[in-house]
């Protein structure tokens, strides 16, 4: 198992400084989410051979490795020129992963109209539905899955609140329908209450398709008549979820980790806390220690 840190809260550090910080916080693995000097949000990768070489050296110097790269491109855009551009960016990002010696990438299904926000939405000057976003995603996967398979890179995908796919079961069904061992499911714990309330059943349903988990706490937005968050006016069509330290929200962590262990999980487990940048170091250390405690407790039981 790889226990990694998403260093988004340390994005002010250079690539050369980042591995030292990650090691200082107790991690041996990084999940490198989008940053402007590497795989930037939505646009062509900003990294080049000299920058990759200096980052590699810093990683080696501090005994840190990259568990996964997280690109974000508009591969589910129903605008064909935008979708094709995203596929080109993806292919470049895969080349970068190969050059960096990374065997895992992860991403989201992609921004689009949430099924809970109505049937259609405006995007990039045009009207589209979540069905058109899904159709575009399938076209992109037809092009990209053979590349992942050829390069020996595993892709782990998560549904995200307010995406065209934001719940667990359709995501799992679509990934299984791809029929590729190179594509797996990412269970993001702070999205739990968008997925549903029955963690053991959801873990069982996803089963050995779960290859990656994001660990952070959140509140149950469905509790208290939907008023767990304060929004004005009440009932406003907004999508809110937190990425908090374990114990600051309402995820049942004993249930989460015991159910995850029961699936035989042995993939990437990433600390993904974003809420308190002023205490990023303390949060990183706490999450590393706490995650390890749950792993020691439940994976020892599972192997006994």
Short mmCIF file of the C-alpha atoms (twelve columns), coordinates in Angstrom:
data_MODEL
# 
_entry.id   MODEL 
# 
loop_
_atom_site.group_PDB 
_atom_site.id 
_atom_site.type_symbol 
_atom_site.label_atom_id 
_atom_site.label_alt_id 
_atom_site.label_comp_id 
_atom_site.label_asym_id 
_atom_site.label_seq_id 
_atom_site.Cartn_x 
_atom_site.Cartn_y 
_atom_site.Cartn_z 
_atom_site.pdbx_PDB_model_num 
ATOM 1   C CA . UNK A 1   0.000   0.000   0.000   1 
ATOM 2   C CA . UNK A 2   1.183   3.524   -0.807  1 
ATOM 3   C CA . UNK A 3   0.243   6.180   1.756   1 
ATOM 4   C CA . UNK A 4   0.625   9.485   -0.059  1 
ATOM 5   C CA . UNK A 5   0.141   13.196  0.507   1 
ATOM 6   C CA . UNK A 6   -1.640  15.533  -1.885  1 
ATOM 7   C CA . UNK A 7   0.556   18.600  -1.303  1 
ATOM 8   C CA . UNK A 8   -1.948  21.157  -2.595  1 
ATOM 9   C CA . UNK A 9   -1.653  23.151  0.645   1 
ATOM 10  C CA . UNK A 10  2.116   23.357  0.019   1 
ATOM 11  C CA . UNK A 11  1.805   24.550  -3.578  1 
ATOM 12  C CA . UNK A 12  3.812   27.683  -2.746  1 
ATOM 13  C CA . UNK A 13  6.905   25.471  -2.553  1 
ATOM 14  C CA . UNK A 14  8.924   24.827  -5.693  1 
ATOM 15  C CA . UNK A 15  9.076   21.344  -7.164  1 
ATOM 16  C CA . UNK A 16  12.638  21.078  -5.849  1 
ATOM 17  C CA . UNK A 17  11.541  22.018  -2.307  1 
ATOM 18  C CA . UNK A 18  8.433   19.856  -2.230  1 
ATOM 19  C CA . UNK A 19  10.022  16.411  -1.625  1 
ATOM 20  C CA . UNK A 20  11.852  17.714  1.457   1 
ATOM 21  C CA . UNK A 21  8.587   18.962  2.942   1 
ATOM 22  C CA . UNK A 22  6.737   15.726  2.153   1 
ATOM 23  C CA . UNK A 23  9.479   13.638  3.783   1 
ATOM 24  C CA . UNK A 24  9.530   15.988  6.785   1 
ATOM 25  C CA . UNK A 25  5.817   15.316  7.307   1 
ATOM 26  C CA . UNK A 26  6.412   11.552  7.338   1 
ATOM 27  C CA . UNK A 27  5.425   10.521  3.803   1 
ATOM 28  C CA . UNK A 28  7.320   8.517   1.209   1 
ATOM 29  C CA . UNK A 29  4.801   9.143   -1.576  1 
ATOM 30  C CA . UNK A 30  3.290   12.165  -3.311  1 
ATOM 31  C CA . UNK A 31  0.033   12.351  -5.232  1 
ATOM 32  C CA . UNK A 32  0.862   15.300  -7.437  1 
ATOM 33  C CA . UNK A 33  -2.335  17.214  -8.086  1 
ATOM 34  C CA . UNK A 34  -2.481  20.075  -10.621 1 
ATOM 35  C CA . UNK A 35  0.033   22.862  -10.163 1 
ATOM 36  C CA . UNK A 36  1.011   25.639  -12.524 1 
ATOM 37  C CA . UNK A 37  4.598   24.464  -13.040 1 
ATOM 38  C CA . UNK A 38  3.797   20.814  -13.834 1 
ATOM 39  C CA . UNK A 39  0.332   19.601  -14.905 1 
ATOM 40  C CA . UNK A 40  -1.659  22.821  -14.747 1 
ATOM 41  C CA . UNK A 41  -5.451  22.924  -14.509 1 
ATOM 42  C CA . UNK A 42  -7.174  22.466  -17.906 1 
ATOM 43  C CA . UNK A 43  -4.262  23.570  -20.099 1 
ATOM 44  C CA . UNK A 44  -1.221  21.990  -21.737 1 
ATOM 45  C CA . UNK A 45  1.368   20.585  -19.269 1 
ATOM 46  C CA . UNK A 46  3.870   23.240  -18.171 1 
ATOM 47  C CA . UNK A 47  6.727   20.872  -17.356 1 
ATOM 48  C CA . UNK A 48  9.709   20.273  -19.649 1 
ATOM 49  C CA . UNK A 49  12.772  17.947  -19.573 1 
ATOM 50  C CA . UNK A 50  15.046  20.170  -17.461 1 
ATOM 51  C CA . UNK A 51  12.335  20.755  -14.867 1 
ATOM 52  C CA . UNK A 52  11.532  17.039  -14.744 1 
ATOM 53  C CA . UNK A 53  15.213  16.249  -14.230 1 
ATOM 54  C CA . UNK A 54  15.569  18.657  -11.305 1 
ATOM 55  C CA . UNK A 55  12.361  17.344  -9.724  1 
ATOM 56  C CA . UNK A 56  13.572  13.754  -10.113 1 
ATOM 57  C CA . UNK A 57  16.824  14.625  -8.353  1 
ATOM 58  C CA . UNK A 58  14.993  16.261  -5.458  1 
ATOM 59  C CA . UNK A 59  12.735  13.213  -5.122  1 
ATOM 60  C CA . UNK A 60  15.755  10.893  -5.047  1 
ATOM 61  C CA . UNK A 61  17.640  13.111  -2.596  1 
ATOM 62  C CA . UNK A 62  14.795  12.921  -0.066  1 
ATOM 63  C CA . UNK A 63  13.687  9.328   -0.636  1 
ATOM 64  C CA . UNK A 64  10.264  10.298  -1.950  1 
ATOM 65  C CA . UNK A 65  8.402   8.853   -4.949  1 
ATOM 66  C CA . UNK A 66  5.339   9.872   -6.950  1 
ATOM 67  C CA . UNK A 67  2.415   7.554   -6.221  1 
ATOM 68  C CA . UNK A 68  0.206   9.159   -8.852  1 
ATOM 69  C CA . UNK A 69  -0.227  12.146  -11.122 1 
ATOM 70  C CA . UNK A 70  -3.613  13.895  -11.206 1 
ATOM 71  C CA . UNK A 71  -4.315  15.678  -14.516 1 
ATOM 72  C CA . UNK A 72  -7.528  17.641  -15.013 1 
ATOM 73  C CA . UNK A 73  -8.592  18.149  -18.626 1 
ATOM 74  C CA . UNK A 74  -11.985 18.572  -20.280 1 
ATOM 75  C CA . UNK A 75  -12.173 15.062  -21.724 1 
ATOM 76  C CA . UNK A 76  -15.963 15.013  -21.237 1 
ATOM 77  C CA . UNK A 77  -16.665 18.234  -23.104 1 
ATOM 78  C CA . UNK A 78  -19.429 17.845  -25.714 1 
ATOM 79  C CA . UNK A 79  -17.629 20.504  -27.766 1 
ATOM 80  C CA . UNK A 80  -15.526 18.308  -30.011 1 
ATOM 81  C CA . UNK A 81  -12.629 20.729  -30.457 1 
ATOM 82  C CA . UNK A 82  -12.334 21.118  -26.691 1 
ATOM 83  C CA . UNK A 83  -12.559 17.350  -26.149 1 
ATOM 84  C CA . UNK A 84  -9.879  16.641  -28.759 1 
ATOM 85  C CA . UNK A 85  -7.623  19.238  -27.136 1 
ATOM 86  C CA . UNK A 86  -8.105  17.525  -23.775 1 
ATOM 87  C CA . UNK A 87  -7.178  14.147  -25.283 1 
ATOM 88  C CA . UNK A 88  -3.966  15.658  -26.687 1 
ATOM 89  C CA . UNK A 89  -3.135  17.063  -23.261 1 
ATOM 90  C CA . UNK A 90  -3.834  13.663  -21.705 1 
ATOM 91  C CA . UNK A 91  -1.451  11.954  -24.128 1 
ATOM 92  C CA . UNK A 92  1.259   14.467  -23.241 1 
ATOM 93  C CA . UNK A 93  0.610   13.920  -19.528 1 
ATOM 94  C CA . UNK A 94  0.963   10.159  -20.047 1 
ATOM 95  C CA . UNK A 95  4.334   10.758  -21.731 1 
ATOM 96  C CA . UNK A 96  5.387   12.780  -18.684 1 
ATOM 97  C CA . UNK A 97  4.261   9.999   -16.332 1 
ATOM 98  C CA . UNK A 98  6.365   7.496   -18.268 1 
ATOM 99  C CA . UNK A 99  9.382   9.810   -18.168 1 
ATOM 100 C CA . UNK A 100 8.958   10.306  -14.405 1 
ATOM 101 C CA . UNK A 101 8.614   6.565   -13.799 1 
ATOM 102 C CA . UNK A 102 5.033   6.917   -12.532 1 
ATOM 103 C CA . UNK A 103 2.693   3.952   -13.021 1 
ATOM 104 C CA . UNK A 104 -0.579  5.492   -11.764 1 
ATOM 105 C CA . UNK A 105 -2.682  8.476   -12.807 1 
ATOM 106 C CA . UNK A 106 -6.027  9.599   -11.456 1 
ATOM 107 C CA . UNK A 107 -8.685  12.108  -12.395 1 
ATOM 108 C CA . UNK A 108 -12.383 12.965  -12.246 1 
ATOM 109 C CA . UNK A 109 -15.130 12.199  -14.730 1 
ATOM 110 C CA . UNK A 110 -15.071 15.867  -15.590 1 
ATOM 111 C CA . UNK A 111 -16.997 19.049  -15.085 1 
ATOM 112 C CA . UNK A 112 -20.477 19.139  -16.494 1 
ATOM 113 C CA . UNK A 113 -24.053 19.623  -15.398 1 
ATOM 114 C CA . UNK A 114 -24.770 17.701  -12.227 1 
ATOM 115 C CA . UNK A 115 -27.788 15.383  -12.456 1 
ATOM 116 C CA . UNK A 116 -29.078 17.189  -9.336  1 
ATOM 117 C CA . UNK A 117 -28.881 20.667  -10.904 1 
ATOM 118 C CA . UNK A 118 -31.364 20.182  -13.696 1 
ATOM 119 C CA . UNK A 119 -31.273 18.557  -17.097 1 
ATOM 120 C CA . UNK A 120 -29.007 21.007  -18.892 1 
ATOM 121 C CA . UNK A 121 -26.480 23.746  -18.321 1 
ATOM 122 C CA . UNK A 122 -24.590 26.392  -20.217 1 
ATOM 123 C CA . UNK A 123 -20.931 25.717  -20.904 1 
ATOM 124 C CA . UNK A 124 -18.448 27.474  -23.155 1 
ATOM 125 C CA . UNK A 125 -21.198 29.317  -24.968 1 
ATOM 126 C CA . UNK A 126 -23.351 26.263  -25.696 1 
ATOM 127 C CA . UNK A 127 -26.155 24.230  -24.153 1 
ATOM 128 C CA . UNK A 128 -25.432 20.636  -23.156 1 
ATOM 129 C CA . UNK A 129 -26.715 17.853  -20.926 1 
ATOM 130 C CA . UNK A 130 -25.002 15.331  -18.704 1 
ATOM 131 C CA . UNK A 131 -25.831 12.737  -21.387 1 
ATOM 132 C CA . UNK A 132 -23.768 14.639  -23.946 1 
ATOM 133 C CA . UNK A 133 -20.915 14.857  -21.452 1 
ATOM 134 C CA . UNK A 134 -21.053 11.107  -20.915 1 
ATOM 135 C CA . UNK A 135 -21.018 10.489  -24.662 1 
ATOM 136 C CA . UNK A 136 -17.954 12.724  -24.998 1 
ATOM 137 C CA . UNK A 137 -16.221 10.881  -22.135 1 
ATOM 138 C CA . UNK A 138 -16.784 7.538   -23.856 1 
ATOM 139 C CA . UNK A 139 -15.228 8.898   -27.050 1 
ATOM 140 C CA . UNK A 140 -12.201 10.059  -25.088 1 
ATOM 141 C CA . UNK A 141 -11.840 6.711   -23.334 1 
ATOM 142 C CA . UNK A 142 -11.923 4.899   -26.683 1 
ATOM 143 C CA . UNK A 143 -8.839  6.899   -27.633 1 
ATOM 144 C CA . UNK A 144 -7.026  6.909   -24.301 1 
ATOM 145 C CA . UNK A 145 -7.541  3.453   -22.780 1 
ATOM 146 C CA . UNK A 146 -5.313  1.769   -25.412 1 
ATOM 147 C CA . UNK A 147 -2.590  4.299   -24.567 1 
ATOM 148 C CA . UNK A 148 -2.821  3.548   -20.830 1 
ATOM 149 C CA . UNK A 149 -2.701  -0.177  -21.570 1 
ATOM 150 C CA . UNK A 150 0.273   0.172   -23.925 1 
ATOM 151 C CA . UNK A 151 2.275   2.271   -21.448 1 
ATOM 152 C CA . UNK A 152 1.429   0.090   -18.435 1 
ATOM 153 C CA . UNK A 153 -0.199  2.957   -16.523 1 
ATOM 154 C CA . UNK A 154 -3.240  2.476   -14.326 1 
ATOM 155 C CA . UNK A 155 -5.951  5.142   -14.434 1 
ATOM 156 C CA . UNK A 156 -8.149  5.598   -11.358 1 
ATOM 157 C CA . UNK A 157 -11.296 7.707   -11.825 1 
ATOM 158 C CA . UNK A 158 -13.547 9.355   -9.244  1 
ATOM 159 C CA . UNK A 159 -17.035 10.821  -9.484  1 
ATOM 160 C CA . UNK A 160 -17.046 14.368  -8.123  1 
ATOM 161 C CA . UNK A 161 -19.845 16.526  -6.715  1 
ATOM 162 C CA . UNK A 162 -21.370 18.643  -9.483  1 
ATOM 163 C CA . UNK A 163 -19.767 16.585  -12.262 1 
ATOM 164 C CA . UNK A 164 -21.990 14.928  -14.841 1 
ATOM 165 C CA . UNK A 165 -21.267 11.765  -12.836 1 
ATOM 166 C CA . UNK A 166 -21.170 12.423  -9.100  1 
ATOM 167 C CA . UNK A 167 -22.358 9.171   -7.506  1 
ATOM 168 C CA . UNK A 168 -20.753 5.791   -6.928  1 
ATOM 169 C CA . UNK A 169 -22.873 3.226   -8.712  1 
ATOM 170 C CA . UNK A 170 -23.011 4.691   -12.229 1 
ATOM 171 C CA . UNK A 171 -19.281 5.385   -11.987 1 
ATOM 172 C CA . UNK A 172 -18.511 1.799   -11.023 1 
ATOM 173 C CA . UNK A 173 -20.798 0.463   -13.756 1 
ATOM 174 C CA . UNK A 174 -19.147 2.597   -16.436 1 
ATOM 175 C CA . UNK A 175 -15.638 1.640   -15.368 1 
ATOM 176 C CA . UNK A 176 -16.559 -2.048  -15.365 1 
ATOM 177 C CA . UNK A 177 -18.148 -1.589  -18.789 1 
ATOM 178 C CA . UNK A 178 -14.824 -0.406  -20.185 1 
ATOM 179 C CA . UNK A 179 -13.524 -3.930  -19.641 1 
ATOM 180 C CA . UNK A 180 -9.937  -2.777  -19.104 1 
ATOM 181 C CA . UNK A 181 -7.680  -3.833  -16.245 1 
ATOM 182 C CA . UNK A 182 -5.931  -0.483  -16.699 1 
ATOM 183 C CA . UNK A 183 -8.927  1.526   -15.415 1 
ATOM 184 C CA . UNK A 184 -10.070 1.360   -11.781 1 
ATOM 185 C CA . UNK A 185 -12.224 3.294   -9.294  1 
ATOM 186 C CA . UNK A 186 -11.141 5.995   -6.854  1 
ATOM 187 C CA . UNK A 187 -13.273 6.241   -3.710  1 
ATOM 188 C CA . UNK A 188 -13.063 9.787   -2.339  1 
ATOM 189 C CA . UNK A 189 -14.085 9.716   1.340   1 
ATOM 190 C CA . UNK A 190 -15.107 13.402  1.551   1 
ATOM 191 C CA . UNK A 191 -17.643 12.669  -1.211  1 
ATOM 192 C CA . UNK A 192 -19.181 9.856   0.842   1 
ATOM 193 C CA . UNK A 193 -22.511 11.564  1.484   1 
ATOM 194 C CA . UNK A 194 -22.942 12.294  -2.219  1 
ATOM 195 C CA . UNK A 195 -22.359 8.601   -2.912  1 
ATOM 196 C CA . UNK A 196 -24.832 7.450   -0.242  1 
ATOM 197 C CA . UNK A 197 -24.958 6.669   3.481   1 
ATOM 198 C CA . UNK A 198 -24.191 2.933   3.517   1 
ATOM 199 C CA . UNK A 199 -20.386 2.775   3.420   1 
ATOM 200 C CA . UNK A 200 -20.065 -1.026  3.886   1 
ATOM 201 C CA . UNK A 201 -22.504 -1.729  1.042   1 
ATOM 202 C CA . UNK A 202 -20.888 0.797   -1.283  1 
ATOM 203 C CA . UNK A 203 -17.437 -0.638  -0.579  1 
ATOM 204 C CA . UNK A 204 -18.793 -4.125  -1.216  1 
ATOM 205 C CA . UNK A 205 -20.430 -3.024  -4.476  1 
ATOM 206 C CA . UNK A 206 -17.218 -1.438  -5.757  1 
ATOM 207 C CA . UNK A 207 -15.138 -4.323  -4.388  1 
ATOM 208 C CA . UNK A 208 -11.774 -4.989  -5.949  1 
ATOM 209 C CA . UNK A 209 -12.358 -2.176  -8.447  1 
ATOM 210 C CA . UNK A 210 -11.249 0.243   -5.680  1 
ATOM 211 C CA . UNK A 211 -7.581  0.945   -6.350  1 
ATOM 212 C CA . UNK A 212 -7.256  4.408   -4.867  1 
ATOM 213 C CA . UNK A 213 -8.812  6.274   -1.927  1 
ATOM 214 C CA . UNK A 214 -8.731  9.934   -0.939  1 
ATOM 215 C CA . UNK A 215 -8.837  10.435  2.806   1 
ATOM 216 C CA . UNK A 216 -10.423 13.530  4.348   1 
ATOM 217 C CA . UNK A 217 -13.434 14.125  6.561   1 
ATOM 218 C CA . UNK A 218 -16.640 15.971  5.699   1 
ATOM 219 C CA . UNK A 219 -20.088 16.789  7.032   1 
ATOM 220 C CA . UNK A 220 -23.201 14.893  6.061   1 
ATOM 221 C CA . UNK A 221 -24.891 17.529  3.899   1 
ATOM 222 C CA . UNK A 222 -28.086 15.439  3.802   1 
ATOM 223 C CA . UNK A 223 -28.581 15.545  7.581   1 
ATOM 224 C CA . UNK A 224 -30.665 18.103  9.493   1 
ATOM 225 C CA . UNK A 225 -33.138 18.526  6.638   1 
ATOM 226 C CA . UNK A 226 -30.295 19.451  4.328   1 
ATOM 227 C CA . UNK A 227 -29.248 22.391  6.497   1 
ATOM 228 C CA . UNK A 228 -25.917 21.052  7.760   1 
ATOM 229 C CA . UNK A 229 -24.311 23.891  5.811   1 
ATOM 230 C CA . UNK A 230 -25.504 27.465  6.193   1 
ATOM 231 C CA . UNK A 231 -26.575 28.756  2.783   1 
ATOM 232 C CA . UNK A 232 -28.782 31.685  1.954   1 
ATOM 233 C CA . UNK A 233 -31.418 31.305  0.794   1 
ATOM 234 C CA . UNK A 234 -32.077 27.844  2.299   1 
ATOM 235 C CA . UNK A 235 -32.415 25.266  -0.437  1 
ATOM 236 C CA . UNK A 236 -30.133 27.147  -2.832  1 
ATOM 237 C CA . UNK A 237 -28.790 24.897  -5.586  1 
ATOM 238 C CA . UNK A 238 -25.174 24.783  -4.458  1 
ATOM 239 C CA . UNK A 239 -22.692 21.940  -4.084  1 
ATOM 240 C CA . UNK A 240 -20.588 22.078  -0.929  1 
ATOM 241 C CA . UNK A 241 -18.244 19.531  0.547   1 
ATOM 242 C CA . UNK A 242 -15.206 19.795  2.792   1 
ATOM 243 C CA . UNK A 243 -11.817 18.107  2.930   1 
ATOM 244 C CA . UNK A 244 -11.123 18.112  6.685   1 
ATOM 245 C CA . UNK A 245 -8.803  16.224  9.013   1 
ATOM 246 C CA . UNK A 246 -10.068 12.831  10.146  1 
ATOM 247 C CA . UNK A 247 -12.355 13.457  13.127  1 
ATOM 248 C CA . UNK A 248 -13.420 16.968  12.149  1 
ATOM 249 C CA . UNK A 249 -16.429 15.751  10.161  1 
ATOM 250 C CA . UNK A 250 -18.980 12.961  10.221  1 
ATOM 251 C CA . UNK A 251 -17.506 10.073  8.218   1 
ATOM 252 C CA . UNK A 252 -17.568 6.850   10.268  1 
ATOM 253 C CA . UNK A 253 -13.882 6.025   9.959   1 
ATOM 254 C CA . UNK A 254 -13.925 2.637   11.685  1 
ATOM 255 C CA . UNK A 255 -16.645 1.608   9.262   1 
ATOM 256 C CA . UNK A 256 -14.768 3.133   6.323   1 
ATOM 257 C CA . UNK A 257 -11.411 1.479   6.965   1 
ATOM 258 C CA . UNK A 258 -12.781 -1.885  8.068   1 
ATOM 259 C CA . UNK A 259 -14.956 -2.063  4.931   1 
ATOM 260 C CA . UNK A 260 -12.037 -0.998  2.745   1 
ATOM 261 C CA . UNK A 261 -9.778  -3.653  4.243   1 
ATOM 262 C CA . UNK A 262 -12.462 -6.272  3.604   1 
ATOM 263 C CA . UNK A 263 -12.211 -5.554  -0.160  1 
ATOM 264 C CA . UNK A 264 -8.529  -6.545  -0.106  1 
ATOM 265 C CA . UNK A 265 -7.472  -2.993  -0.921  1 
ATOM 266 C CA . UNK A 266 -3.738  -2.579  -1.532  1 
ATOM 267 C CA . UNK A 267 -3.546  0.566   -3.642  1 
ATOM 268 C CA . UNK A 268 -2.905  4.279   -3.137  1 
ATOM 269 C CA . UNK A 269 -4.258  5.962   0.004   1 
ATOM 270 C CA . UNK A 270 -3.883  9.736   -0.177  1 
ATOM 271 C CA . UNK A 271 -4.316  12.367  2.540   1 
ATOM 272 C CA . UNK A 272 -6.384  15.070  0.784   1 
ATOM 273 C CA . UNK A 273 -7.033  17.822  3.321   1 
ATOM 274 C CA . UNK A 274 -7.468  21.333  1.927   1 
ATOM 275 C CA . UNK A 275 -9.425  23.274  4.539   1 
ATOM 276 C CA . UNK A 276 -6.818  24.815  6.833   1 
ATOM 277 C CA . UNK A 277 -3.762  26.025  4.933   1 
ATOM 278 C CA . UNK A 278 -2.490  27.924  7.985   1 
ATOM 279 C CA . UNK A 279 -1.945  24.566  9.725   1 
ATOM 280 C CA . UNK A 280 -0.897  22.504  6.710   1 
ATOM 281 C CA . UNK A 281 2.137   20.942  8.423   1 
ATOM 282 C CA . UNK A 282 0.212   19.883  11.519  1 
ATOM 283 C CA . UNK A 283 -2.578  18.502  9.362   1 
ATOM 284 C CA . UNK A 284 -0.150  16.506  7.210   1 
ATOM 285 C CA . UNK A 285 1.550   14.924  10.218  1 
ATOM 286 C CA . UNK A 286 -1.747  14.161  11.931  1 
ATOM 287 C CA . UNK A 287 -3.213  12.544  8.836   1 
ATOM 288 C CA . UNK A 288 -0.124  10.399  8.264   1 
ATOM 289 C CA . UNK A 289 -0.141  9.081   11.813  1 
ATOM 290 C CA . UNK A 290 -3.893  8.563   11.940  1 
ATOM 291 C CA . UNK A 291 -4.115  6.790   8.592   1 
ATOM 292 C CA . UNK A 292 -1.280  4.481   9.607   1 
ATOM 293 C CA . UNK A 293 -3.107  3.667   12.822  1 
ATOM 294 C CA . UNK A 294 -6.195  2.536   10.918  1 
ATOM 295 C CA . UNK A 295 -4.082  0.539   8.460   1 
ATOM 296 C CA . UNK A 296 -2.278  -1.225  11.316  1 
ATOM 297 C CA . UNK A 297 -5.592  -2.013  12.994  1 
ATOM 298 C CA . UNK A 298 -7.687  -3.260  10.095  1 
ATOM 299 C CA . UNK A 299 -5.205  -4.656  7.604   1 
ATOM 300 C CA . UNK A 300 -3.586  -6.738  10.352  1 
ATOM 301 C CA . UNK A 301 -7.021  -8.191  11.097  1 
ATOM 302 C CA . UNK A 302 -7.694  -8.820  7.416   1 
ATOM 303 C CA . UNK A 303 -4.432  -10.761 6.999   1 
ATOM 304 C CA . UNK A 304 -4.823  -12.751 10.213  1 
# 
